[in-house]
Amino acid sequence: MRTAFVALLLLLLTTLSPTPAGAADNGEWSVRPADSAITPRAAFDLPALPGATLTDRAVVTNTTAAELTFRLYVADAHNTERDGGLAVRGIEETQRDVGAWGMPEQDTITVPPRSAVTVGVTLAVPRDASPGDHVGALVAVDTRVRPANGSHLGVQRGVGARIHLRVEGPRQPGLAVEEVRFSARSPQIPWTGTRESTVAYTLRNTGNVTLTPRVSLRVGGVVVGGPGERRLANVPPELLPGQRVRLTETWAGAPFAGWGQVTVTASADDVRGSGTDGFLKVPWLFPACLALLSAVWWLLRRRRRAARTEGAVARG
């Protein structure tokens, strides 16, 4: 069977949990940081100076009735191009950030049924590491290859516990909105059928801090129908430093006619970015009505001229 290593989704944990249920878990095995002396942790949250070497421990738990063998590695995290969700690079991919700095003390472990194994992890931060947030994961990949549905390819599954490394230095948040495209789609006859336009834009984190962006859209100019402003929903909950994602959202009930510009504005951590796109939308009924009114006006004018001519002839 041919095999393909698929991208591993990074399970994001936004709150600490007092139980192992807070670990990155797929129902068969989990990966989590070893508990600290004070409180359990759901993710590795590590501050560091450039040039520092950090050590920590992770617990890999097998909840099945069979022995499982895992390959362990540290991976870079990134936002996916498809929807901006977080994922980690595969074990065969080149790691350039946290994945290149980290190493588990064992690259392969075997965990007995319904048992757990603790393994050490080292992160060697380069002296020239840039300040700010660096995000990755410690990943445990099942060595078994499973058949994929409807395919001759096989897949391997992995679970990753998040690593959030903050290198000390100036925090410089930055956010940009680029390549805004507004596509107005509406029925040719106003107020009939469904109006569903699309808004596409690129969201880019230009700083060194992980952001939670909020994005809104505003329409300016002369428009007919639809609200002039709305909040966009299909926004990634986290945008990592240096990452850019292309996002598209449908807009049912958008303005169906007019001209002006669409402005997409993103904000987070007291920073803002915006981008615009101009539009011109005229349903065929509008020029048809204009042509009809012009024709009626021309006929009326012609009749008035004819009536005046006939009156002048009669008086003469």
C-alpha positions in Angstrom: 0.0 0.0 0.0 1.3 3.4 -0.9 1.4 5.8 2.1 0.9 9.5 2.5 1.6 11.5 5.6 -1.2 14.0 6.0 -1.0 17.3 7.8 -1.7 17.0 11.5 -4.3 19.3 13.0 -3.0 21.0 16.1 -5.4 20.7 18.9 -5.6 24.1 20.5 -6.3 24.4 24.2 -7.3 27.8 25.3 -7.9 27.0 29.0 -6.1 24.9 31.6 -7.9 21.9 32.8 -7.3 20.1 36.2 -7.8 16.7 34.5 -6.0 14.9 31.7 -9.1 15.6 29.6 -7.4 18.9 28.9 -4.7 17.2 26.9 -4.5 16.9 23.2 -6.5 13.7 22.7 -8.0 11.8 19.8 -9.8 9.2 21.9 -7.0 6.6 21.6 -3.9 8.5 22.8 -3.1 11.9 24.2 -0.1 14.1 24.6 0.2 16.7 27.4 2.9 18.5 29.4 3.8 16.7 32.7 2.1 18.4 35.6 4.0 21.2 37.2 4.4 21.5 41.0 1.6 24.1 41.1 -1.1 23.2 38.6 -1.7 20.9 35.7 -0.9 22.2 32.2 -2.7 21.7 28.9 0.1 23.2 26.8 3.8 24.1 27.0 3.8 27.8 27.8 7.4 28.8 28.0 9.2 32.2 28.2 12.9 32.3 27.1 15.8 34.5 26.4 17.7 34.2 23.1 20.3 31.5 23.5 18.6 29.8 26.3 18.1 26.0 26.6 14.9 24.8 28.1 14.0 21.4 29.3 10.5 20.0 30.1 8.6 16.7 30.2 5.6 15.3 28.4 3.2 12.5 29.1 2.0 10.2 26.3 -1.0 8.2 27.3 -2.4 5.1 25.5 -6.1 4.6 26.4 -6.6 1.5 24.1 -6.4 -2.2 25.0 -3.4 -2.7 22.7 0.3 -1.7 22.8 1.0 1.4 20.6 4.3 2.7 19.2 4.8 6.3 18.4 7.3 8.5 16.6 7.9 11.7 18.5 9.0 15.0 17.0 8.7 18.8 17.6 6.9 20.6 14.8 6.3 24.2 13.6 2.7 25.3 13.7 1.2 27.4 10.9 -2.2 28.7 9.7 -3.6 26.6 6.9 -4.3 28.3 3.5 -7.8 26.7 3.3 -9.5 28.3 6.3 -6.7 29.7 8.5 -7.0 26.9 11.1 -3.9 25.8 12.9 -1.9 22.8 11.8 1.6 21.5 12.2 4.2 20.4 9.7 4.7 16.7 9.0 7.6 14.7 10.3 9.2 14.6 6.9 8.8 18.4 6.3 11.6 20.9 7.0 11.2 22.6 10.3 12.4 26.2 10.6 11.3 27.5 14.0 10.3 25.7 17.1 10.4 22.4 15.2 14.1 23.0 14.4 14.9 24.1 18.0 13.2 21.2 19.9 14.0 17.6 20.3 12.4 14.8 22.5 14.9 12.6 24.4 13.5 9.6 22.5 12.2 9.7 18.9 10.3 6.5 19.2 8.4 5.1 22.3 6.2 2.2 22.9 3.3 2.7 25.4 1.6 -0.4 26.9 -2.2 -0.7 26.9 -4.0 1.8 29.2 -0.6 3.2 30.4 1.4 6.4 30.1 5.1 7.1 29.4 6.9 10.3 30.4 9.5 11.7 28.0 11.8 14.7 28.2 11.9 17.5 25.7 14.7 20.0 25.1 14.3 23.4 23.3 17.6 25.1 22.3 16.6 28.7 21.4 19.2 30.3 19.0 21.0 33.4 20.1 19.6 35.2 17.0 16.0 34.1 17.6 13.6 36.9 16.9 11.6 38.3 19.9 7.9 37.5 20.1 5.7 34.4 19.8 6.9 31.1 18.3 4.3 28.4 18.2 4.7 24.7 17.6 3.8 21.3 19.0 5.2 18.1 20.4 3.6 15.4 18.2 3.1 11.7 18.8 2.5 9.9 15.4 1.1 6.4 15.4 3.4 4.2 13.4 0.5 2.2 12.1 -0.6 3.0 8.5 -4.4 2.9 8.1 -6.3 2.8 4.9 -8.0 6.0 3.8 -11.6 5.8 2.8 -12.1 5.5 -1.0 -8.3 5.6 -1.7 -5.3 3.4 -2.2 -3.3 5.7 0.0 -2.8 5.1 3.7 -2.6 7.6 6.4 -0.9 8.0 9.7 -2.5 9.8 12.6 -0.8 12.1 15.1 -1.7 14.2 18.1 0.2 17.3 19.1 0.5 19.2 22.4 0.9 22.9 21.8 4.2 24.7 22.5 3.9 28.4 22.9 7.4 29.9 23.2 7.8 33.6 23.9 11.3 34.9 23.2 11.9 38.0 25.3 12.2 41.3 23.5 10.0 44.1 22.1 6.4 43.1 21.3 5.5 44.5 17.9 1.9 43.5 16.8 0.9 44.2 13.2 -2.0 43.3 11.0 -2.7 43.9 7.3 -5.7 43.3 5.0 -4.7 42.8 1.4 -6.2 41.8 -2.0 -9.9 42.6 -1.2 -12.3 41.4 -3.8 -16.0 42.0 -3.7 -18.2 40.0 -6.1 -21.8 41.1 -6.2 -24.2 38.5 -7.3 -27.9 39.3 -7.3 -31.1 38.6 -9.4 -31.4 40.7 -12.5 -34.8 41.9 -11.2 -34.4 43.6 -7.8 -36.2 42.2 -4.8 -36.7 38.8 -6.4 -34.7 35.6 -5.8 -31.6 35.3 -3.6 -28.8 37.9 -3.3 -25.6 36.1 -2.3 -22.4 38.0 -2.9 -18.9 37.0 -1.8 -16.1 38.9 -0.1 -12.5 37.6 -0.4 -9.5 39.1 1.3 -6.0 38.2 2.6 -5.3 38.6 6.3 -1.7 38.9 7.2 0.0 39.0 10.6 2.9 41.5 10.0 4.1 41.5 13.6 5.7 39.1 16.1 2.7 38.4 18.3 -0.1 35.9 17.9 -3.3 37.8 17.3 -7.0 37.1 17.7 -8.4 39.1 14.8 -11.9 40.7 14.4 -12.9 41.6 10.9 -15.7 43.8 9.7 -17.0 44.9 6.3 -18.3 48.4 5.3 -19.9 49.5 2.1 -19.5 53.2 1.1 -20.9 55.1 -1.9 -24.4 55.0 -3.5 -26.0 51.6 -2.9 -29.5 50.1 -3.1 -30.5 47.4 -0.7 -28.6 45.5 2.1 -27.0 46.8 5.2 -24.0 49.0 4.9 -21.9 47.2 7.5 -21.5 43.7 8.9 -19.1 41.6 11.0 -17.4 38.7 9.2 -17.6 35.3 10.8 -15.1 33.1 9.0 -12.1 34.4 10.7 -9.3 32.2 12.3 -9.4 32.4 16.1 -5.6 32.8 16.1 -3.3 34.2 13.4 0.4 33.4 14.0 3.3 35.8 13.4 4.3 36.0 9.8 1.3 34.0 8.6 -1.1 35.0 5.9 -4.4 33.4 4.9 -6.8 33.9 2.1 -10.4 34.0 3.3 -13.8 34.1 1.5 -17.2 34.7 3.0 -20.6 34.7 1.4 -22.9 37.6 2.0 -26.6 36.9 1.6 -28.6 40.1 1.3 -25.7 42.3 0.1 -26.6 45.5 -1.7 -27.8 44.6 -5.2 -27.1 47.8 -7.0 -25.0 50.9 -6.8 -21.4 52.0 -7.0 -18.7 52.7 -4.4 -16.2 50.7 -2.4 -16.1 47.8 0.0 -13.7 48.2 3.0 -12.6 45.2 5.0 -11.1 46.2 8.4 -9.3 43.9 10.8 -8.3 44.7 14.4 -6.5 43.0 17.3 -4.3 44.1 20.1 -4.8 47.8 19.4 -3.6 47.4 15.8 -5.8 47.8 12.7 -5.4 47.1 9.0 -7.8 47.7 6.1 -8.2 47.1 2.4 -10.7 48.2 -0.2 -12.2 47.2 -3.5 -14.4 49.3 -5.8 -17.6 48.0 -7.4 -20.3 48.9 -9.9 -23.5 46.9 -10.0 -26.4 47.8 -12.2 -29.2 45.1 -12.7 -30.5 45.0 -16.3 -33.9 46.3 -15.1 -32.4 49.7 -14.3 -31.1 50.5 -17.8 -34.3 48.9 -19.2 -36.4 51.2 -17.1 -34.2 54.2 -18.1 -34.6 53.3 -21.8 -38.3 52.9 -21.4 -38.6 56.3 -19.7 -36.4 57.8 -22.4 -38.6 56.4 -25.1 -41.8 57.6 -23.4 -40.3 61.1 -23.0 -39.3 61.1 -26.7 -42.8 60.1 -27.8 -44.5 62.7 -25.6 -42.1 65.4 -26.9 -42.8 64.3 -30.5 -46.5 64.4 -30.0 -46.3 67.9 -28.4 -44.3 69.2 -31.3 -46.8 67.6 -33.8 -49.7 69.2 -31.9 -48.1 72.6 -31.9 -47.4 72.3 -35.6 -51.1 71.4 -36.3 -52.3 74.3 -34.2 -50.1 76.7 -36.1 -51.3 75.5 -39.5 -55.0 75.8 -38.3 -54.5 79.4 -37.2 -52.8 80.3 -40.5 
